[in-house]
Amino acid sequence: PLEFWRISSLFVAYYFALADFFLALADFYLSMADSSRVLADFFPLCGLFFLTGGFSHHFGGFLS
């Protein structure tokens, strides 16, 4: 049980660190693309794609 909680807490910490990184990256791109409506519409879609792809990739590697 102790080992399980250690692994799960590490897993949750990794999850939040990854989410925080992607949010900061999206915020950076949005602040850079502030002047252009096309970029401001384009980058959130890219961020969403990379976010879901990155999460499924990382968690699939962990779970398999």
Distance bins in CASP14 RR format, pairs under 12 A and 6 or more apart:
PFRMAT RR
TARGET T0000
AUTHOR 0000-0000-0000
RMODE 2
METHOD distances of the structure
MODEL  1
1 7 0 0 0 0 0 1 0 0 0 0 0
1 8 0 0 0 0 0 1 0 0 0 0 0
2 8 0 0 0 0 0 1 0 0 0 0 0
2 9 0 0 0 0 0 1 0 0 0 0 0
3 9 0 0 0 0 0 1 0 0 0 0 0
3 10 0 0 0 0 0 1 0 0 0 0 0
4 10 0 0 0 0 0 1 0 0 0 0 0
4 11 0 0 0 0 0 1 0 0 0 0 0
5 11 0 0 0 0 0 1 0 0 0 0 0
5 12 0 0 0 0 0 1 0 0 0 0 0
6 12 0 0 0 0 0 1 0 0 0 0 0
6 13 0 0 0 0 0 1 0 0 0 0 0
7 13 0 0 0 0 0 1 0 0 0 0 0
7 14 0 0 0 0 0 1 0 0 0 0 0
7 62 0 0 0 0 1 0 0 0 0 0 0
7 63 0 0 0 0 0 1 0 0 0 0 0
8 14 0 0 0 0 0 1 0 0 0 0 0
8 15 0 0 0 0 0 1 0 0 0 0 0
8 62 0 0 0 0 0 1 0 0 0 0 0
9 15 0 0 0 0 0 1 0 0 0 0 0
9 16 0 0 0 0 0 1 0 0 0 0 0
10 16 0 0 0 0 0 1 0 0 0 0 0
10 17 0 0 0 0 0 1 0 0 0 0 0
10 62 0 0 0 0 0 1 0 0 0 0 0
11 17 0 0 0 0 0 1 0 0 0 0 0
11 18 0 0 0 0 0 1 0 0 0 0 0
11 58 0 0 0 0 0 1 0 0 0 0 0
11 59 0 0 0 0 1 0 0 0 0 0 0
11 60 0 0 0 0 0 1 0 0 0 0 0
11 61 0 0 0 0 0 1 0 0 0 0 0
11 62 1 0 0 1 0 0 0 0 0 0 0
11 63 0 0 0 0 1 0 0 0 0 0 0
12 18 0 0 0 0 0 1 0 0 0 0 0
12 19 0 0 0 0 0 1 0 0 0 0 0
12 59 0 0 0 0 0 1 0 0 0 0 0
12 62 0 0 0 0 0 1 0 0 0 0 0
13 19 0 0 0 0 0 1 0 0 0 0 0
13 20 0 0 0 0 0 1 0 0 0 0 0
14 20 0 0 0 0 0 1 0 0 0 0 0
14 21 0 0 0 0 0 1 0 0 0 0 0
14 55 0 0 0 0 0 1 0 0 0 0 0
14 58 1 0 0 1 0 0 0 0 0 0 0
14 59 0 0 0 0 1 0 0 0 0 0 0
14 61 0 0 0 0 0 1 0 0 0 0 0
14 62 0 0 0 0 1 0 0 0 0 0 0
15 21 0 0 0 0 0 1 0 0 0 0 0
15 22 0 0 0 0 0 1 0 0 0 0 0
15 51 0 0 0 0 0 1 0 0 0 0 0
15 54 0 0 0 0 0 1 0 0 0 0 0
15 55 0 0 0 0 1 0 0 0 0 0 0
15 58 0 0 0 0 1 0 0 0 0 0 0
15 59 0 0 0 0 1 0 0 0 0 0 0
15 62 0 0 0 0 1 0 0 0 0 0 0
16 22 0 0 0 0 0 1 0 0 0 0 0
16 23 0 0 0 0 0 1 0 0 0 0 0
16 55 0 0 0 0 0 1 0 0 0 0 0
17 23 0 0 0 0 0 1 0 0 0 0 0
17 24 0 0 0 0 0 1 0 0 0 0 0
17 58 0 0 0 0 0 1 0 0 0 0 0
18 24 0 0 0 0 0 1 0 0 0 0 0
18 25 0 0 0 0 0 1 0 0 0 0 0
18 50 0 0 0 0 0 1 0 0 0 0 0
18 51 0 0 0 0 1 0 0 0 0 0 0
18 53 0 0 0 0 0 1 0 0 0 0 0
18 54 1 0 0 1 0 0 0 0 0 0 0
18 55 1 0 0 1 0 0 0 0 0 0 0
18 56 0 0 0 0 0 1 0 0 0 0 0
18 57 0 0 0 0 0 1 0 0 0 0 0
18 58 1 0 0 1 0 0 0 0 0 0 0
18 59 0 0 0 0 1 0 0 0 0 0 0
18 62 0 0 0 0 0 1 0 0 0 0 0
19 25 0 0 0 0 0 1 0 0 0 0 0
19 26 0 0 0 0 0 1 0 0 0 0 0
19 47 0 0 0 0 0 1 0 0 0 0 0
19 51 0 0 0 0 1 0 0 0 0 0 0
19 52 0 0 0 0 0 1 0 0 0 0 0
19 54 0 0 0 0 0 1 0 0 0 0 0
19 55 0 0 0 0 1 0 0 0 0 0 0
19 58 0 0 0 0 0 1 0 0 0 0 0
20 26 0 0 0 0 0 1 0 0 0 0 0
20 27 0 0 0 0 0 1 0 0 0 0 0
20 51 0 0 0 0 0 1 0 0 0 0 0
21 27 0 0 0 0 0 1 0 0 0 0 0
21 28 0 0 0 0 0 1 0 0 0 0 0
21 47 0 0 0 0 0 1 0 0 0 0 0
21 50 0 0 0 0 0 1 0 0 0 0 0
21 51 0 0 0 0 0 1 0 0 0 0 0
21 54 0 0 0 0 0 1 0 0 0 0 0
21 55 0 0 0 0 0 1 0 0 0 0 0
21 58 0 0 0 0 0 1 0 0 0 0 0
22 28 0 0 0 0 0 1 0 0 0 0 0
22 29 0 0 0 0 0 1 0 0 0 0 0
22 43 0 0 0 0 0 1 0 0 0 0 0
22 44 0 0 0 0 0 1 0 0 0 0 0
22 46 0 0 0 0 0 1 0 0 0 0 0
22 47 1 0 0 1 0 0 0 0 0 0 0
22 48 0 0 0 0 1 0 0 0 0 0 0
22 49 0 0 0 0 0 1 0 0 0 0 0
22 50 1 0 0 1 0 0 0 0 0 0 0
22 51 1 0 1 0 0 0 0 0 0 0 0
22 52 0 0 0 0 0 1 0 0 0 0 0
22 53 0 0 0 0 0 1 0 0 0 0 0
22 54 0 0 0 0 1 0 0 0 0 0 0
22 55 0 0 0 0 1 0 0 0 0 0 0
22 58 0 0 0 0 0 1 0 0 0 0 0
23 29 0 0 0 0 0 1 0 0 0 0 0
23 30 0 0 0 0 0 1 0 0 0 0 0
23 44 0 0 0 0 0 1 0 0 0 0 0
23 47 0 0 0 0 1 0 0 0 0 0 0
23 48 0 0 0 0 0 1 0 0 0 0 0
23 50 0 0 0 0 0 1 0 0 0 0 0
23 51 0 0 0 0 1 0 0 0 0 0 0
24 30 0 0 0 0 0 1 0 0 0 0 0
24 31 0 0 0 0 0 1 0 0 0 0 0
24 47 0 0 0 0 0 1 0 0 0 0 0
25 31 0 0 0 0 0 1 0 0 0 0 0
25 32 0 0 0 0 0 1 0 0 0 0 0
25 43 0 0 0 0 1 0 0 0 0 0 0
25 44 0 0 0 0 0 1 0 0 0 0 0
25 46 0 0 0 0 0 1 0 0 0 0 0
25 47 1 0 0 1 0 0 0 0 0 0 0
25 50 0 0 0 0 1 0 0 0 0 0 0
25 51 0 0 0 0 1 0 0 0 0 0 0
26 32 0 0 0 0 0 1 0 0 0 0 0
26 33 0 0 0 0 0 1 0 0 0 0 0
26 40 0 0 0 0 0 1 0 0 0 0 0
26 42 0 0 0 0 0 1 0 0 0 0 0
26 43 1 0 0 1 0 0 0 0 0 0 0
26 44 1 0 0 1 0 0 0 0 0 0 0
26 45 0 0 0 0 0 1 0 0 0 0 0
26 46 0 0 0 0 1 0 0 0 0 0 0
26 47 1 0 1 0 0 0 0 0 0 0 0
26 48 0 0 0 0 1 0 0 0 0 0 0
26 49 0 0 0 0 0 1 0 0 0 0 0
26 50 0 0 0 0 1 0 0 0 0 0 0
26 51 0 0 0 0 1 0 0 0 0 0 0
27 33 0 0 0 0 0 1 0 0 0 0 0
27 34 0 0 0 0 0 1 0 0 0 0 0
27 43 0 0 0 0 0 1 0 0 0 0 0
27 44 0 0 0 0 0 1 0 0 0 0 0
27 47 0 0 0 0 0 1 0 0 0 0 0
28 34 0 0 0 0 0 1 0 0 0 0 0
28 43 0 0 0 0 1 0 0 0 0 0 0
28 47 0 0 0 0 0 1 0 0 0 0 0
29 36 0 0 0 0 0 1 0 0 0 0 0
29 39 1 0 0 1 0 0 0 0 0 0 0
29 40 0 0 0 0 1 0 0 0 0 0 0
29 41 0 0 0 0 0 1 0 0 0 0 0
29 42 0 0 0 0 1 0 0 0 0 0 0
29 43 1 0 1 0 0 0 0 0 0 0 0
29 44 0 0 0 0 1 0 0 0 0 0 0
29 45 0 0 0 0 0 1 0 0 0 0 0
29 46 0 0 0 0 1 0 0 0 0 0 0
29 47 1 0 0 1 0 0 0 0 0 0 0
29 50 0 0 0 0 0 1 0 0 0 0 0
30 36 0 0 0 0 0 1 0 0 0 0 0
30 37 0 0 0 0 0 1 0 0 0 0 0
30 39 0 0 0 0 1 0 0 0 0 0 0
30 40 1 0 0 1 0 0 0 0 0 0 0
30 41 0 0 0 0 0 1 0 0 0 0 0
30 42 0 0 0 0 0 1 0 0 0 0 0
30 43 1 0 0 1 0 0 0 0 0 0 0
30 44 1 0 0 1 0 0 0 0 0 0 0
30 45 0 0 0 0 0 1 0 0 0 0 0
30 46 0 0 0 0 0 1 0 0 0 0 0
30 47 0 0 0 0 0 1 0 0 0 0 0
31 39 0 0 0 0 0 1 0 0 0 0 0
31 40 0 0 0 0 0 1 0 0 0 0 0
31 43 0 0 0 0 0 1 0 0 0 0 0
32 39 1 0 0 1 0 0 0 0 0 0 0
32 40 0 0 0 0 1 0 0 0 0 0 0
32 42 0 0 0 0 0 1 0 0 0 0 0
32 43 0 0 0 0 1 0 0 0 0 0 0
33 39 1 1 0 0 0 0 0 0 0 0 0
33 40 1 0 1 0 0 0 0 0 0 0 0
33 41 0 0 0 0 1 0 0 0 0 0 0
33 42 1 0 0 1 0 0 0 0 0 0 0
33 43 1 0 1 0 0 0 0 0 0 0 0
33 44 0 0 0 0 1 0 0 0 0 0 0
33 46 0 0 0 0 0 1 0 0 0 0 0
34 40 1 0 0 1 0 0 0 0 0 0 0
34 43 0 0 0 0 0 1 0 0 0 0 0
36 42 0 0 0 0 1 0 0 0 0 0 0
36 43 0 0 0 0 1 0 0 0 0 0 0
37 43 0 0 0 0 0 1 0 0 0 0 0
38 45 0 0 0 0 0 1 0 0 0 0 0
39 45 0 0 0 0 0 1 0 0 0 0 0
39 46 0 0 0 0 1 0 0 0 0 0 0
40 46 0 0 0 0 0 1 0 0 0 0 0
41 48 0 0 0 0 0 1 0 0 0 0 0
42 48 0 0 0 0 0 1 0 0 0 0 0
42 49 0 0 0 0 0 1 0 0 0 0 0
43 49 0 0 0 0 0 1 0 0 0 0 0
43 50 0 0 0 0 0 1 0 0 0 0 0
43 51 0 0 0 0 0 1 0 0 0 0 0
44 50 0 0 0 0 0 1 0 0 0 0 0
44 51 0 0 0 0 1 0 0 0 0 0 0
45 51 0 0 0 0 0 1 0 0 0 0 0
45 52 0 0 0 0 0 1 0 0 0 0 0
46 52 0 0 0 0 0 1 0 0 0 0 0
46 53 0 0 0 0 0 1 0 0 0 0 0
47 53 0 0 0 0 1 0 0 0 0 0 0
47 54 0 0 0 0 0 1 0 0 0 0 0
47 55 0 0 0 0 0 1 0 0 0 0 0
48 54 0 0 0 0 0 1 0 0 0 0 0
48 55 0 0 0 0 0 1 0 0 0 0 0
49 55 0 0 0 0 0 1 0 0 0 0 0
49 56 0 0 0 0 0 1 0 0 0 0 0
50 56 0 0 0 0 0 1 0 0 0 0 0
50 57 0 0 0 0 1 0 0 0 0 0 0
50 58 0 0 0 0 0 1 0 0 0 0 0
51 57 0 0 0 0 0 1 0 0 0 0 0
51 58 0 0 0 0 0 1 0 0 0 0 0
52 58 0 0 0 0 0 1 0 0 0 0 0
52 59 0 0 0 0 0 1 0 0 0 0 0
53 59 0 0 0 0 1 0 0 0 0 0 0
53 60 0 0 0 0 0 1 0 0 0 0 0
54 60 0 0 0 0 1 0 0 0 0 0 0
54 61 0 0 0 0 0 1 0 0 0 0 0
54 62 0 0 0 0 0 1 0 0 0 0 0
55 61 0 0 0 0 0 1 0 0 0 0 0
55 62 0 0 0 0 0 1 0 0 0 0 0
55 63 0 0 0 0 0 1 0 0 0 0 0
56 62 0 0 0 0 0 1 0 0 0 0 0
56 63 0 0 0 0 0 1 0 0 0 0 0
56 64 0 0 0 0 0 1 0 0 0 0 0
57 63 0 0 0 0 0 1 0 0 0 0 0
57 64 0 0 0 0 0 1 0 0 0 0 0
58 64 0 0 0 0 0 1 0 0 0 0 0
END
